[in-house]
Amino acid sequence: MMEREMGSWNDDRLDELNRRVDEGFVRVDERFVRLEGEVKGGFAKADREMKEGFAELRGEMGHLGERFDRLLHTLVLISWGFAGTLVAALAAVLVAAFLS
């Protein structure tokens, strides 16, 4: 008789434990679904921010390219100016040498 009561008590307790474990897994599954939604939202936000940042960077790089083009143009003009000055100085030296 005592064994039967213990067996019954243990079976009921195991059934209760099994039910509680199942409920716990249901709650864990719900949390994972919620977490998955939050992670996807976070990735979408990060993706959007990165695209905006790269678009801004491309605009700045285009502006920087224009500035380098202007710098190159200025350096070419200065180089032509120096070359012209050297040619004029050489011509002046040659003219002075022939006239003397």
Biopython code that builds the backbone (N, CA, C, O; Angstrom):
import numpy as np
from Bio.PDB.StructureBuilder import StructureBuilder

atoms = [
    (1, "MET", "N", (0.814, -1.177, 0.000)),
    (1, "MET", "CA", (0.000, 0.000, 0.000)),
    (1, "MET", "C", (0.872, 1.261, 0.000)),
    (1, "MET", "O", (0.603, 2.221, -0.722)),
    (2, "MET", "N", (1.879, 1.235, 0.793)),
    (2, "MET", "CA", (2.745, 2.399, 0.875)),
    (2, "MET", "C", (3.496, 2.614, -0.439)),
    (2, "MET", "O", (3.712, 3.752, -0.855)),
    (3, "GLU", "N", (3.886, 1.535, -1.079)),
    (3, "GLU", "CA", (4.570, 1.685, -2.361)),
    (3, "GLU", "C", (3.652, 2.292, -3.408)),
    (3, "GLU", "O", (4.087, 3.106, -4.222)),
    (4, "ARG", "N", (2.403, 1.906, -3.391)),
    (4, "ARG", "CA", (1.457, 2.420, -4.365)),
    (4, "ARG", "C", (1.232, 3.914, -4.162)),
    (4, "ARG", "O", (1.175, 4.654, -5.144)),
    (5, "GLU", "N", (1.107, 4.369, -2.962)),
    (5, "GLU", "CA", (0.926, 5.794, -2.708)),
    (5, "GLU", "C", (2.164, 6.568, -3.145)),
    (5, "GLU", "O", (2.035, 7.645, -3.728)),
    (6, "MET", "N", (3.325, 6.061, -2.886)),
    (6, "MET", "CA", (4.555, 6.715, -3.317)),
    (6, "MET", "C", (4.628, 6.770, -4.835)),
    (6, "MET", "O", (5.011, 7.792, -5.404)),
    (7, "GLY", "N", (4.263, 5.678, -5.491)),
    (7, "GLY", "CA", (4.276, 5.631, -6.947)),
    (7, "GLY", "C", (3.311, 6.641, -7.524)),
    (7, "GLY", "O", (3.637, 7.333, -8.488)),
    (8, "SER", "N", (2.150, 6.732, -6.958)),
    (8, "SER", "CA", (1.148, 7.684, -7.421)),
    (8, "SER", "C", (1.623, 9.105, -7.162)),
    (8, "SER", "O", (1.508, 9.972, -8.028)),
    (9, "TRP", "N", (2.148, 9.338, -5.984)),
    (9, "TRP", "CA", (2.645, 10.678, -5.651)),
    (9, "TRP", "C", (3.763, 11.070, -6.606)),
    (9, "TRP", "O", (3.782, 12.199, -7.096)),
    (10, "ASN", "N", (4.673, 10.183, -6.873)),
    (10, "ASN", "CA", (5.792, 10.488, -7.768)),
    (10, "ASN", "C", (5.315, 10.726, -9.190)),
    (10, "ASN", "O", (5.823, 11.618, -9.870)),
    (11, "ASP", "N", (4.345, 9.940, -9.654)),
    (11, "ASP", "CA", (3.828, 10.151, -11.004)),
    (11, "ASP", "C", (3.158, 11.514, -11.124)),
    (11, "ASP", "O", (3.368, 12.220, -12.110)),
    (12, "ASP", "N", (2.367, 11.887, -10.145)),
    (12, "ASP", "CA", (1.734, 13.207, -10.176)),
    (12, "ASP", "C", (2.771, 14.317, -10.146)),
    (12, "ASP", "O", (2.662, 15.304, -10.873)),
    (13, "ARG", "N", (3.758, 14.150, -9.313)),
    (13, "ARG", "CA", (4.817, 15.167, -9.228)),
    (13, "ARG", "C", (5.594, 15.247, -10.541)),
    (13, "ARG", "O", (5.940, 16.339, -10.991)),
    (14, "LEU", "N", (5.865, 14.114, -11.147)),
    (14, "LEU", "CA", (6.569, 14.120, -12.435)),
    (14, "LEU", "C", (5.717, 14.759, -13.522)),
    (14, "LEU", "O", (6.226, 15.497, -14.366)),
    (15, "ASP", "N", (4.418, 14.473, -13.499)),
    (15, "ASP", "CA", (3.525, 15.116, -14.469)),
    (15, "ASP", "C", (3.510, 16.625, -14.281)),
    (15, "ASP", "O", (3.528, 17.381, -15.252)),
    (16, "GLU", "N", (3.477, 17.054, -13.032)),
    (16, "GLU", "CA", (3.501, 18.492, -12.720)),
    (16, "GLU", "C", (4.814, 19.110, -13.202)),
    (16, "GLU", "O", (4.821, 20.182, -13.809)),
    (17, "LEU", "N", (5.922, 18.423, -12.925)),
    (17, "LEU", "CA", (7.235, 18.918, -13.361)),
    (17, "LEU", "C", (7.290, 18.998, -14.883)),
    (17, "LEU", "O", (7.802, 19.966, -15.445)),
    (18, "ASN", "N", (6.763, 17.984, -15.534)),
    (18, "ASN", "CA", (6.743, 17.958, -16.993)),
    (18, "ASN", "C", (5.931, 19.135, -17.544)),
    (18, "ASN", "O", (6.345, 19.771, -18.513)),
    (19, "ARG", "N", (4.796, 19.423, -16.942)),
    (19, "ARG", "CA", (3.968, 20.541, -17.364)),
    (19, "ARG", "C", (4.699, 21.867, -17.169)),
    (19, "ARG", "O", (4.666, 22.736, -18.041)),
    (20, "ARG", "N", (5.357, 22.016, -16.025)),
    (20, "ARG", "CA", (6.085, 23.263, -15.747)),
    (20, "ARG", "C", (7.253, 23.449, -16.710)),
    (20, "ARG", "O", (7.528, 24.562, -17.157)),
    (21, "VAL", "N", (7.934, 22.352, -17.024)),
    (21, "VAL", "CA", (9.045, 22.434, -17.981)),
    (21, "VAL", "C", (8.515, 22.841, -19.354)),
    (21, "VAL", "O", (9.109, 23.684, -20.026)),
    (22, "ASP", "N", (7.401, 22.245, -19.769)),
    (22, "ASP", "CA", (6.803, 22.609, -21.054)),
    (22, "ASP", "C", (6.410, 24.083, -21.080)),
    (22, "ASP", "O", (6.646, 24.767, -22.076)),
    (23, "GLU", "N", (5.818, 24.575, -20.003)),
    (23, "GLU", "CA", (5.450, 25.996, -19.926)),
    (23, "GLU", "C", (6.692, 26.880, -19.990)),
    (23, "GLU", "O", (6.680, 27.944, -20.610)),
    (24, "GLY", "N", (7.759, 26.427, -19.342)),
    (24, "GLY", "CA", (9.015, 27.191, -19.383)),
    (24, "GLY", "C", (9.560, 27.284, -20.796)),
    (24, "GLY", "O", (10.028, 28.341, -21.220)),
    (25, "PHE", "N", (9.499, 26.172, -21.526)),
    (25, "PHE", "CA", (9.977, 26.199, -22.905)),
    (25, "PHE", "C", (9.107, 27.083, -23.785)),
    (25, "PHE", "O", (9.615, 27.729, -24.702)),
    (26, "VAL", "N", (7.821, 27.124, -23.524)),
    (26, "VAL", "CA", (6.932, 28.020, -24.277)),
    (26, "VAL", "C", (7.341, 29.466, -24.025)),
    (26, "VAL", "O", (7.401, 30.263, -24.962)),
    (27, "ARG", "N", (7.624, 29.813, -22.773)),
    (27, "ARG", "CA", (8.054, 31.180, -22.463)),
    (27, "ARG", "C", (9.398, 31.492, -23.118)),
    (27, "ARG", "O", (9.603, 32.597, -23.622)),
    (28, "VAL", "N", (10.312, 30.521, -23.111)),
    (28, "VAL", "CA", (11.621, 30.728, -23.750)),
    (28, "VAL", "C", (11.437, 30.933, -25.246)),
    (28, "VAL", "O", (12.068, 31.810, -25.837)),
    (29, "ASP", "N", (10.570, 30.122, -25.865)),
    (29, "ASP", "CA", (10.306, 30.292, -27.298)),
    (29, "ASP", "C", (9.749, 31.676, -27.595)),
    (29, "ASP", "O", (10.147, 32.302, -28.577)),
    (30, "GLU", "N", (8.836, 32.161, -26.766)),
    (30, "GLU", "CA", (8.273, 33.505, -26.964)),
    (30, "GLU", "C", (9.354, 34.566, -26.847)),
    (30, "GLU", "O", (9.372, 35.532, -27.609)),
    (31, "ARG", "N", (10.247, 34.383, -25.897)),
    (31, "ARG", "CA", (11.344, 35.350, -25.734)),
    (31, "ARG", "C", (12.268, 35.325, -26.946)),
    (31, "ARG", "O", (12.727, 36.375, -27.397)),
    (32, "PHE", "N", (12.545, 34.131, -27.476)),
    (32, "PHE", "CA", (13.402, 34.042, -28.657)),
    (32, "PHE", "C", (12.749, 34.711, -29.861)),
    (32, "PHE", "O", (13.433, 35.364, -30.650)),
    (33, "VAL", "N", (11.452, 34.559, -30.012)),
    (33, "VAL", "CA", (10.750, 35.210, -31.117)),
    (33, "VAL", "C", (10.849, 36.727, -30.963)),
    (33, "VAL", "O", (11.114, 37.434, -31.935)),
    (34, "ARG", "N", (10.639, 37.225, -29.753)),
    (34, "ARG", "CA", (10.739, 38.669, -29.508)),
    (34, "ARG", "C", (12.170, 39.155, -29.742)),
    (34, "ARG", "O", (12.380, 40.205, -30.351)),
    (35, "LEU", "N", (13.153, 38.389, -29.259)),
    (35, "LEU", "CA", (14.550, 38.766, -29.435)),
    (35, "LEU", "C", (14.931, 38.758, -30.911)),
    (35, "LEU", "O", (15.662, 39.634, -31.373)),
    (36, "GLU", "N", (14.436, 37.774, -31.645)),
    (36, "GLU", "CA", (14.720, 37.714, -33.074)),
    (36, "GLU", "C", (14.183, 38.958, -33.780)),
    (36, "GLU", "O", (14.852, 39.512, -34.653)),
    (37, "GLY", "N", (12.982, 39.397, -33.410)),
    (37, "GLY", "CA", (12.426, 40.618, -33.991)),
    (37, "GLY", "C", (13.270, 41.835, -33.657)),
    (37, "GLY", "O", (13.495, 42.693, -34.510)),
    (38, "GLU", "N", (13.735, 41.913, -32.422)),
    (38, "GLU", "CA", (14.571, 43.048, -32.022)),
    (38, "GLU", "C", (15.899, 43.037, -32.766)),
    (38, "GLU", "O", (16.387, 44.089, -33.179)),
    (39, "VAL", "N", (16.487, 41.859, -32.939)),
    (39, "VAL", "CA", (17.769, 41.752, -33.642)),
    (39, "VAL", "C", (17.597, 42.145, -35.103)),
    (39, "VAL", "O", (18.414, 42.882, -35.655)),
    (40, "LYS", "N", (16.519, 41.646, -35.734)),
    (40, "LYS", "CA", (16.276, 42.015, -37.131)),
    (40, "LYS", "C", (16.075, 43.519, -37.260)),
    (40, "LYS", "O", (16.578, 44.136, -38.200)),
    (41, "GLY", "N", (15.342, 44.112, -36.319)),
    (41, "GLY", "CA", (15.154, 45.560, -36.346)),
    (41, "GLY", "C", (16.473, 46.300, -36.167)),
    (41, "GLY", "O", (16.715, 47.322, -36.810)),
    (42, "GLY", "N", (17.322, 45.776, -35.290)),
    (42, "GLY", "CA", (18.636, 46.395, -35.077)),
    (42, "GLY", "C", (19.506, 46.312, -36.315)),
    (42, "GLY", "O", (20.184, 47.274, -36.676)),
    (43, "PHE", "N", (19.483, 45.144, -36.972)),
    (43, "PHE", "CA", (20.264, 44.993, -38.196)),
    (43, "PHE", "C", (19.734, 45.908, -39.296)),
    (43, "PHE", "O", (20.516, 46.489, -40.049)),
    (44, "ALA", "N", (18.418, 46.039, -39.393)),
    (44, "ALA", "CA", (17.841, 46.918, -40.409)),
    (44, "ALA", "C", (18.260, 48.363, -40.147)),
    (44, "ALA", "O", (18.595, 49.095, -41.079)),
    (45, "LYS", "N", (18.240, 48.767, -38.886)),
    (45, "LYS", "CA", (18.642, 50.138, -38.535)),
    (45, "LYS", "C", (20.122, 50.356, -38.845)),
    (45, "LYS", "O", (20.499, 51.384, -39.407)),
    (46, "ALA", "N", (20.961, 49.381, -38.474)),
    (46, "ALA", "CA", (22.398, 49.507, -38.737)),
    (46, "ALA", "C", (22.663, 49.552, -40.236)),
    (46, "ALA", "O", (23.504, 50.325, -40.695)),
    (47, "ASP", "N", (21.948, 48.724, -41.005)),
    (47, "ASP", "CA", (22.112, 48.716, -42.450)),
    (47, "ASP", "C", (21.738, 50.064, -43.050)),
    (47, "ASP", "O", (22.446, 50.590, -43.908)),
    (48, "ARG", "N", (20.616, 50.618, -42.590)),
    (48, "ARG", "CA", (20.160, 51.921, -43.083)),
    (48, "ARG", "C", (21.180, 53.011, -42.735)),
    (48, "ARG", "O", (21.498, 53.856, -43.571)),
    (49, "GLU", "N", (21.688, 52.988, -41.504)),
    (49, "GLU", "CA", (22.660, 54.003, -41.084)),
    (49, "GLU", "C", (23.962, 53.877, -41.867)),
    (49, "GLU", "O", (24.577, 54.884, -42.216)),
    (50, "MET", "N", (24.383, 52.650, -42.144)),
    (50, "MET", "CA", (25.617, 52.463, -42.916)),
    (50, "MET", "C", (25.442, 52.967, -44.343)),
    (50, "MET", "O", (26.346, 53.595, -44.893)),
    (51, "LYS", "N", (24.277, 52.696, -44.950)),
    (51, "LYS", "CA", (24.038, 53.178, -46.306)),
    (51, "LYS", "C", (24.040, 54.698, -46.345)),
    (51, "LYS", "O", (24.600, 55.297, -47.263)),
    (52, "GLU", "N", (23.413, 55.327, -45.348)),
    (52, "GLU", "CA", (23.407, 56.790, -45.289)),
    (52, "GLU", "C", (24.826, 57.329, -45.097)),
    (52, "GLU", "O", (25.209, 58.326, -45.710)),
    (53, "GLY", "N", (25.598, 56.660, -44.240)),
    (53, "GLY", "CA", (26.970, 57.091, -44.000)),
    (53, "GLY", "C", (27.836, 56.971, -45.247)),
    (53, "GLY", "O", (28.628, 57.863, -45.550)),
    (54, "PHE", "N", (27.679, 55.845, -45.980)),
    (54, "PHE", "CA", (28.461, 55.680, -47.203)),
    (54, "PHE", "C", (28.042, 56.682, -48.269)),
    (54, "PHE", "O", (28.885, 57.163, -49.027)),
    (55, "ALA", "N", (26.758, 57.003, -48.340)),
    (55, "ALA", "CA", (26.303, 58.015, -49.300)),
    (55, "ALA", "C", (26.929, 59.368, -48.969)),
    (55, "ALA", "O", (27.366, 60.097, -49.860)),
    (56, "GLU", "N", (26.966, 59.690, -47.689)),
    (56, "GLU", "CA", (27.583, 60.951, -47.263)),
    (56, "GLU", "C", (29.074, 60.942, -47.569)),
    (56, "GLU", "O", (29.628, 61.946, -48.017)),
    (57, "LEU", "N", (29.719, 59.814, -47.329)),
    (57, "LEU", "CA", (31.156, 59.694, -47.603)),
    (57, "LEU", "C", (31.439, 59.840, -49.091)),
    (57, "LEU", "O", (32.414, 60.483, -49.479)),
    (58, "ARG", "N", (30.585, 59.242, -49.931)),
    (58, "ARG", "CA", (30.769, 59.387, -51.380)),
    (58, "ARG", "C", (30.668, 60.849, -51.797)),
    (58, "ARG", "O", (31.436, 61.313, -52.640)),
    (59, "GLY", "N", (29.720, 61.574, -51.208)),
    (59, "GLY", "CA", (29.586, 62.994, -51.522)),
    (59, "GLY", "C", (30.823, 63.774, -51.116)),
    (59, "GLY", "O", (31.295, 64.633, -51.861)),
    (60, "GLU", "N", (31.343, 63.475, -49.942)),
    (60, "GLU", "CA", (32.552, 64.166, -49.485)),
    (60, "GLU", "C", (33.752, 63.797, -50.344)),
    (60, "GLU", "O", (34.597, 64.646, -50.627)),
    (61, "MET", "N", (33.833, 62.529, -50.763)),
    (61, "MET", "CA", (34.956, 62.119, -51.609)),
    (61, "MET", "C", (34.879, 62.813, -52.967)),
    (61, "MET", "O", (35.907, 63.182, -53.535)),
    (62, "GLY", "N", (33.659, 62.993, -53.491)),
    (62, "GLY", "CA", (33.499, 63.721, -54.756)),
    (62, "GLY", "C", (33.969, 65.155, -54.611)),
    (62, "GLY", "O", (34.638, 65.693, -55.493)),
    (63, "HIS", "N", (33.613, 65.770, -53.491)),
    (63, "HIS", "CA", (34.055, 67.140, -53.223)),
    (63, "HIS", "C", (35.577, 67.183, -53.099)),
    (63, "HIS", "O", (36.213, 68.116, -53.590)),
    (64, "LEU", "N", (36.158, 66.187, -52.449)),
    (64, "LEU", "CA", (37.604, 66.129, -52.296)),
    (64, "LEU", "C", (38.276, 65.959, -53.655)),
    (64, "LEU", "O", (39.325, 66.551, -53.908)),
    (65, "GLY", "N", (37.672, 65.148, -54.535)),
    (65, "GLY", "CA", (38.215, 64.968, -55.887)),
    (65, "GLY", "C", (38.249, 66.284, -56.646)),
    (65, "GLY", "O", (39.216, 66.572, -57.352)),
    (66, "GLU", "N", (37.199, 67.081, -56.505)),
    (66, "GLU", "CA", (37.161, 68.398, -57.158)),
    (66, "GLU", "C", (38.281, 69.289, -56.629)),
    (66, "GLU", "O", (38.917, 70.016, -57.392)),
    (67, "ARG", "N", (38.512, 69.228, -55.341)),
    (67, "ARG", "CA", (39.581, 70.060, -54.764)),
    (67, "ARG", "C", (40.947, 69.633, -55.278)),
    (67, "ARG", "O", (41.799, 70.481, -55.546)),
    (68, "PHE", "N", (41.171, 68.310, -55.423)),
    (68, "PHE", "CA", (42.446, 67.832, -55.969)),
    (68, "PHE", "C", (42.603, 68.257, -57.433)),
    (68, "PHE", "O", (43.705, 68.598, -57.864)),
    (69, "ASP", "N", (41.514, 68.239, -58.189)),
    (69, "ASP", "CA", (41.582, 68.697, -59.575)),
    (69, "ASP", "C", (41.989, 70.170, -59.642)),
    (69, "ASP", "O", (42.818, 70.545, -60.471)),
    (70, "ARG", "N", (41.413, 71.001, -58.781)),
    (70, "ARG", "CA", (41.786, 72.427, -58.757)),
    (70, "ARG", "C", (43.250, 72.610, -58.334)),
    (70, "ARG", "O", (43.957, 73.464, -58.870)),
    (71, "LEU", "N", (43.692, 71.801, -57.371)),
    (71, "LEU", "CA", (45.089, 71.880, -56.931)),
    (71, "LEU", "C", (46.030, 71.503, -58.066)),
    (71, "LEU", "O", (47.041, 72.170, -58.285)),
    (72, "LEU", "N", (45.699, 70.433, -58.790)),
    (72, "LEU", "CA", (46.520, 70.019, -59.922)),
    (72, "LEU", "C", (46.562, 71.117, -60.983)),
    (72, "LEU", "O", (47.625, 71.411, -61.532)),
    (73, "HIS", "N", (45.424, 71.716, -61.270)),
    (73, "HIS", "CA", (45.362, 72.804, -62.243)),
    (73, "HIS", "C", (46.266, 73.967, -61.814)),
    (73, "HIS", "O", (46.987, 74.533, -62.636)),
    (74, "THR", "N", (46.225, 74.313, -60.545)),
    (74, "THR", "CA", (47.062, 75.404, -60.023)),
    (74, "THR", "C", (48.542, 75.055, -60.128)),
    (74, "THR", "O", (49.358, 75.900, -60.497)),
    (75, "LEU", "N", (48.888, 73.813, -59.806)),
    (75, "LEU", "CA", (50.299, 73.403, -59.900)),
    (75, "LEU", "C", (50.799, 73.413, -61.339)),
    (75, "LEU", "O", (51.948, 73.776, -61.593)),
    (76, "VAL", "N", (49.951, 73.019, -62.277)),
    (76, "VAL", "CA", (50.341, 73.057, -63.689)),
    (76, "VAL", "C", (50.565, 74.497, -64.127)),
    (76, "VAL", "O", (51.533, 74.786, -64.830)),
    (77, "LEU", "N", (49.674, 75.410, -63.717)),
    (77, "LEU", "CA", (49.863, 76.825, -64.071)),
    (77, "LEU", "C", (51.150, 77.382, -63.480)),
    (77, "LEU", "O", (51.864, 78.130, -64.147)),
    (78, "ILE", "N", (51.451, 77.028, -62.242)),
    (78, "ILE", "CA", (52.696, 77.505, -61.615)),
    (78, "ILE", "C", (53.902, 76.947, -62.351)),
    (78, "ILE", "O", (54.885, 77.655, -62.571)),
    (79, "SER", "N", (53.827, 75.670, -62.734)),
    (79, "SER", "CA", (54.952, 75.051, -63.465)),
    (79, "SER", "C", (55.175, 75.759, -64.800)),
    (79, "SER", "O", (56.316, 76.051, -65.159)),
    (80, "TRP", "N", (54.089, 76.041, -65.545)),
    (80, "TRP", "CA", (54.230, 76.772, -66.801)),
    (80, "TRP", "C", (54.796, 78.175, -66.558)),
    (80, "TRP", "O", (55.570, 78.687, -67.367)),
    (81, "GLY", "N", (54.414, 78.774, -65.464)),
    (81, "GLY", "CA", (54.957, 80.099, -65.134)),
    (81, "GLY", "C", (56.452, 80.046, -64.874)),
    (81, "GLY", "O", (57.199, 80.902, -65.347)),
    (82, "PHE", "N", (56.895, 79.031, -64.114)),
    (82, "PHE", "CA", (58.334, 78.878, -63.866)),
    (82, "PHE", "C", (59.078, 78.580, -65.160)),
    (82, "PHE", "O", (60.158, 79.119, -65.404)),
    (83, "ALA", "N", (58.493, 77.719, -65.986)),
    (83, "ALA", "CA", (59.152, 77.393, -67.258)),
    (83, "ALA", "C", (59.263, 78.646, -68.125)),
    (83, "ALA", "O", (60.304, 78.882, -68.738)),
    (84, "GLY", "N", (58.209, 79.445, -68.181)),
    (84, "GLY", "CA", (58.260, 80.689, -68.961)),
    (84, "GLY", "C", (59.304, 81.650, -68.410)),
    (84, "GLY", "O", (60.023, 82.299, -69.170)),
    (85, "THR", "N", (59.385, 81.736, -67.089)),
    (85, "THR", "CA", (60.377, 82.615, -66.468)),
    (85, "THR", "C", (61.790, 82.149, -66.807)),
    (85, "THR", "O", (62.659, 82.969, -67.101)),
    (86, "LEU", "N", (62.023, 80.845, -66.768)),
    (86, "LEU", "CA", (63.355, 80.326, -67.102)),
    (86, "LEU", "C", (63.699, 80.587, -68.569)),
    (86, "LEU", "O", (64.831, 80.950, -68.888)),
    (87, "VAL", "N", (62.740, 80.405, -69.443)),
    (87, "VAL", "CA", (62.984, 80.664, -70.874)),
    (87, "VAL", "C", (63.282, 82.145, -71.081)),
    (87, "VAL", "O", (64.189, 82.488, -71.839)),
    (88, "ALA", "N", (62.534, 83.029, -70.421)),
    (88, "ALA", "CA", (62.772, 84.468, -70.565)),
    (88, "ALA", "C", (64.140, 84.849, -69.999)),
    (88, "ALA", "O", (64.849, 85.666, -70.587)),
    (89, "ALA", "N", (64.509, 84.265, -68.870)),
    (89, "ALA", "CA", (65.820, 84.570, -68.277)),
    (89, "ALA", "C", (66.945, 84.073, -69.172)),
    (89, "ALA", "O", (67.951, 84.764, -69.337)),
    (90, "LEU", "N", (66.795, 82.890, -69.750)),
    (90, "LEU", "CA", (67.811, 82.344, -70.646)),
    (90, "LEU", "C", (67.922, 83.209, -71.903)),
    (90, "LEU", "O", (69.019, 83.467, -72.398)),
    (91, "ALA", "N", (66.778, 83.647, -72.406)),
    (91, "ALA", "CA", (66.799, 84.522, -73.590)),
    (91, "ALA", "C", (67.500, 85.835, -73.262)),
    (91, "ALA", "O", (68.276, 86.350, -74.067)),
    (92, "ALA", "N", (67.223, 86.376, -72.073)),
    (92, "ALA", "CA", (67.872, 87.638, -71.682)),
    (92, "ALA", "C", (69.377, 87.448, -71.553)),
    (92, "ALA", "O", (70.138, 88.326, -71.959)),
    (93, "VAL", "N", (69.822, 86.341, -71.006)),
    (93, "VAL", "CA", (71.254, 86.073, -70.867)),
    (93, "VAL", "C", (71.900, 85.927, -72.233)),
    (93, "VAL", "O", (72.986, 86.459, -72.463)),
    (94, "LEU", "N", (71.240, 85.206, -73.152)),
    (94, "LEU", "CA", (71.790, 85.020, -74.502)),
    (94, "LEU", "C", (71.845, 86.335, -75.257)),
    (94, "LEU", "O", (72.825, 86.614, -75.948)),
    (95, "VAL", "N", (70.805, 87.146, -75.134)),
    (95, "VAL", "CA", (70.803, 88.452, -75.823)),
    (95, "VAL", "C", (71.920, 89.329, -75.248)),
    (95, "VAL", "O", (72.632, 90.004, -75.991)),
    (96, "ALA", "N", (72.065, 89.311, -73.938)),
    (96, "ALA", "CA", (73.118, 90.131, -73.322)),
    (96, "ALA", "C", (74.505, 89.634, -73.736)),
    (96, "ALA", "O", (75.429, 90.430, -73.898)),
    (97, "ALA", "N", (74.649, 88.302, -73.909)),
    (97, "ALA", "CA", (75.947, 87.755, -74.292)),
    (97, "ALA", "C", (76.261, 88.135, -75.742)),
    (97, "ALA", "O", (77.413, 88.445, -76.044)),
    (98, "PHE", "N", (75.280, 88.120, -76.646)),
    (98, "PHE", "CA", (75.532, 88.472, -78.019)),
    (98, "PHE", "C", (75.749, 89.957, -78.219)),
    (98, "PHE", "O", (76.487, 90.359, -79.119)),
    (99, "LEU", "N", (75.113, 90.785, -77.388)),
    (99, "LEU", "CA", (75.258, 92.232, -77.525)),
    (99, "LEU", "C", (76.544, 92.749, -76.911)),
    (99, "LEU", "O", (76.958, 93.868, -77.214)),
    (100, "SER", "N", (77.169, 91.991, -76.082)),
    (100, "SER", "CA", (78.377, 92.492, -75.469)),
    (100, "SER", "C", (79.620, 92.206, -76.240)),
    (100, "SER", "O", (80.711, 92.585, -75.814)),
]
sb = StructureBuilder()
sb.init_structure("model")
sb.init_model(0)
sb.init_chain("A")
sb.init_seg("    ")
for serial, (resi, resn, name, xyz) in enumerate(atoms, 1):
    if name == "N":
        sb.init_residue(resn, " ", resi, " ")
    sb.init_atom(name, np.array(xyz, "f"), 0.0, 1.0, " ", f" {name:<3s}", serial, name[0])
structure = sb.get_structure()
